[in-house]
Amino acid sequence: CISILFLLNTITFILVIKLIVKPLQIYINCIKEEKMMEITGSYEFKYLALTYNDIYELNAANEVMLRNQAENLRREAEHDPLTGIANRRAFDDWKTLLKTKISPMALLIVDVDQFKQVNDKHGHEMGDRILKKVAGLLEETFRDTDIAARIGGDEFAVIVVDITKDMKEVVRDKINNINNELLNPSEDLPRTSLSVGGAFSQSGFEDDLYKRADEALYAVKENGRCGCRFYGE
């Protein structure tokens, strides 16, 4: 009887280790490592693991959905809904950030020439197509590190980073290429062009940088539009 009792106790001890203690250790590790539980142990533990895994998968799916929603909201807040490029809010954020950077840069202010007349003659739908075309050309022409933004109705801006005054002709060539495409559209768009005013800075986004670029833009408009001029020229 003592032998049988000892054997039964040994079997009970082994079953407790296998069906209760070991599964608990496994489940505790799974929770610590934030992963799904292994299906092991007694029926009750297996049921607990299955329920936990269902909740884990649901929470993971909800987290992905929330991250996607947050990313979409952030993108909507920082991008122009018509053209898809950065909006005025994003431009202002970049402007504030670049005020703390001591590095050379340039600001371009871009106006679509005679845009009101285009809208009046061809309709707002055609005007929207031109704005999309201009935004696309600005993004394609300038580098990925530069920031193109729509800051008003038909007004755009481009922040060109790591550039100095001796590279102004490179920028002017880019604008001339854009104007050449807008004046000779391959699509069923009316002819249009851009007036661009630019200003350089050696130490980030200086307080008067926008004003200087705007003065250069005004000079372009006063001299026939369709061109690029830099402050001080």
C-alpha positions in Angstrom: 0.0 0.0 0.0 2.8 2.3 0.8 4.5 1.6 -2.6 1.2 2.2 -4.4 0.6 5.4 -2.5 4.2 6.6 -3.3 3.6 5.7 -7.0 0.3 7.6 -7.0 1.9 10.6 -5.4 4.7 10.5 -7.9 2.3 10.3 -10.8 0.2 13.2 -9.3 3.4 15.3 -8.9 4.4 14.6 -12.5 1.0 15.5 -13.8 0.9 18.7 -11.8 4.3 19.7 -13.2 3.3 18.8 -16.8 -0.3 20.1 -16.8 -0.1 23.1 -14.4 3.3 24.3 -13.5 5.0 24.1 -16.9 2.1 25.7 -18.8 2.0 28.5 -16.2 5.7 29.2 -16.8 5.2 29.1 -20.6 2.2 31.5 -20.3 4.0 33.9 -18.0 6.9 34.1 -20.5 4.5 34.6 -23.4 2.9 37.5 -21.5 6.2 39.1 -20.7 7.4 38.8 -24.3 4.0 40.1 -25.5 3.4 37.2 -27.9 0.6 34.6 -28.4 0.4 31.7 -26.0 1.3 28.2 -26.8 -1.7 25.8 -26.6 -0.5 23.4 -24.0 -1.4 21.9 -20.6 -4.8 20.8 -19.3 -8.1 21.5 -21.0 -8.7 24.6 -18.8 -5.3 26.0 -19.7 -5.8 25.3 -23.4 -9.1 27.1 -23.3 -7.5 30.0 -21.4 -4.7 30.2 -24.1 -7.2 30.2 -27.0 -9.2 33.0 -25.4 -6.0 35.0 -24.7 -4.8 34.5 -28.3 -8.2 35.7 -29.7 -7.9 38.9 -27.5 -4.3 39.3 -28.5 -5.1 39.1 -32.3 -8.0 41.6 -31.8 -5.8 44.1 -29.9 -3.1 43.7 -32.5 -5.5 44.4 -35.3 -6.9 47.4 -33.5 -3.4 48.8 -32.9 -2.7 48.5 -36.6 -6.0 50.2 -37.5 -5.3 53.0 -35.0 -1.8 53.6 -36.3 -3.1 53.7 -39.9 -5.8 56.2 -38.8 -3.3 58.3 -37.0 -1.0 58.3 -40.0 -3.9 59.2 -42.3 -5.0 62.1 -40.0 -1.4 63.4 -39.8 -1.0 63.2 -43.6 -4.4 65.0 -44.1 -3.3 67.7 -41.6 0.0 68.3 -43.3 -0.9 67.8 -47.0 -3.0 69.8 -49.4 -6.1 67.7 -50.3 -6.1 68.8 -54.0 -2.4 68.5 -55.0 -1.1 66.0 -52.4 2.0 68.1 -51.6 2.6 69.8 -48.3 0.2 72.5 -47.2 0.6 75.9 -45.5 0.7 74.3 -42.0 3.5 71.9 -43.0 5.4 74.7 -44.6 5.1 76.8 -41.4 6.4 73.8 -39.4 9.3 73.4 -41.7 10.0 77.1 -41.5 10.1 77.0 -37.7 12.4 74.0 -37.7 14.8 75.5 -40.3 15.2 78.6 -38.2 17.2 76.5 -35.8 19.5 75.1 -38.5 22.7 77.0 -39.4 23.0 75.8 -43.0 22.6 77.4 -46.4 19.3 77.2 -48.1 17.0 79.1 -50.5 13.3 79.9 -50.5 11.3 80.1 -53.8 7.8 81.6 -53.9 5.9 80.5 -57.0 2.9 82.0 -58.6 0.8 80.6 -61.5 0.6 83.4 -64.0 -2.9 84.7 -64.9 -4.5 81.9 -63.0 -7.8 83.9 -62.4 -8.2 84.4 -66.2 -7.6 80.6 -66.7 -10.3 79.9 -64.1 -12.7 82.4 -65.7 -12.1 81.1 -69.2 -11.8 77.4 -68.7 -13.6 76.8 -65.4 -12.5 75.8 -61.9 -12.0 72.1 -62.9 -9.4 73.0 -65.4 -7.8 75.4 -62.8 -7.6 72.5 -60.4 -5.9 70.3 -63.0 -3.3 73.1 -63.6 -2.6 73.3 -59.9 -2.1 69.5 -59.7 0.2 69.7 -62.8 2.3 72.5 -61.2 2.6 70.6 -57.9 3.7 67.5 -59.7 6.3 69.3 -61.7 7.7 71.0 -58.6 8.1 67.7 -56.8 9.6 66.0 -59.9 12.0 68.8 -60.7 13.4 69.4 -57.2 15.2 66.9 -54.9 13.5 64.6 -52.4 15.2 66.5 -49.7 13.6 69.8 -50.8 10.1 70.8 -49.6 7.5 71.8 -52.1 4.2 73.2 -50.6 1.0 74.8 -51.7 0.7 77.9 -49.4 -2.3 79.6 -51.0 -4.8 79.4 -53.8 -2.3 79.5 -56.8 0.8 80.2 -54.7 3.4 77.6 -54.0 6.7 77.6 -52.2 9.8 75.5 -52.4 12.4 75.3 -49.7 15.7 74.2 -51.3 18.2 72.9 -48.7 22.0 72.9 -48.8 22.3 75.4 -51.6 24.3 78.6 -52.0 24.1 81.6 -54.3 26.6 80.3 -56.7 24.1 77.6 -57.7 21.3 80.0 -58.6 21.6 79.2 -62.3 20.8 75.5 -61.5 17.6 76.6 -59.9 16.8 79.0 -62.7 17.2 76.2 -65.2 14.8 74.0 -63.3 12.2 76.8 -63.4 12.8 77.4 -67.1 12.3 73.7 -67.7 9.0 73.7 -65.8 7.8 76.8 -67.7 8.8 75.2 -71.0 6.5 72.2 -70.2 3.6 74.4 -69.0 3.9 76.6 -72.2 3.9 73.5 -74.4 1.5 71.1 -72.6 1.3 67.6 -73.9 -2.1 67.2 -72.2 -5.3 69.0 -73.0 -4.3 71.9 -70.7 -4.2 75.6 -71.6 -0.8 77.2 -71.8 0.3 78.8 -68.6 3.6 79.7 -66.8 5.2 80.4 -63.4 6.6 83.5 -61.9 9.2 82.7 -59.3 11.0 84.8 -56.7 13.9 83.5 -54.7 16.2 84.4 -51.8 19.2 82.7 -50.3 20.3 82.4 -46.7 23.5 81.1 -45.2 22.0 80.3 -41.8 18.7 78.6 -42.0 15.3 80.2 -42.5 16.0 83.8 -41.5 13.2 86.1 -40.4 13.2 88.2 -43.6 13.8 85.4 -46.0 10.1 85.2 -47.1 10.0 89.0 -47.5 13.1 89.0 -49.7 11.7 86.2 -51.9 8.4 88.0 -52.2 10.2 91.1 -53.4 12.0 89.1 -56.0 8.6 87.6 -57.1 7.1 91.1 -57.4 10.0 92.1 -59.7 9.3 89.1 -62.0 5.6 90.1 -62.2 6.5 93.7 -63.0 8.8 92.6 -65.8 6.5 90.4 -67.9 6.0 87.3 -65.6 7.1 83.8 -66.7 10.6 83.7 -65.2 12.8 83.4 -62.1 14.6 86.2 -60.3 16.5 86.2 -57.1 16.6 89.0 -54.4 19.3 91.5 -55.2 19.4 91.0 -58.9 
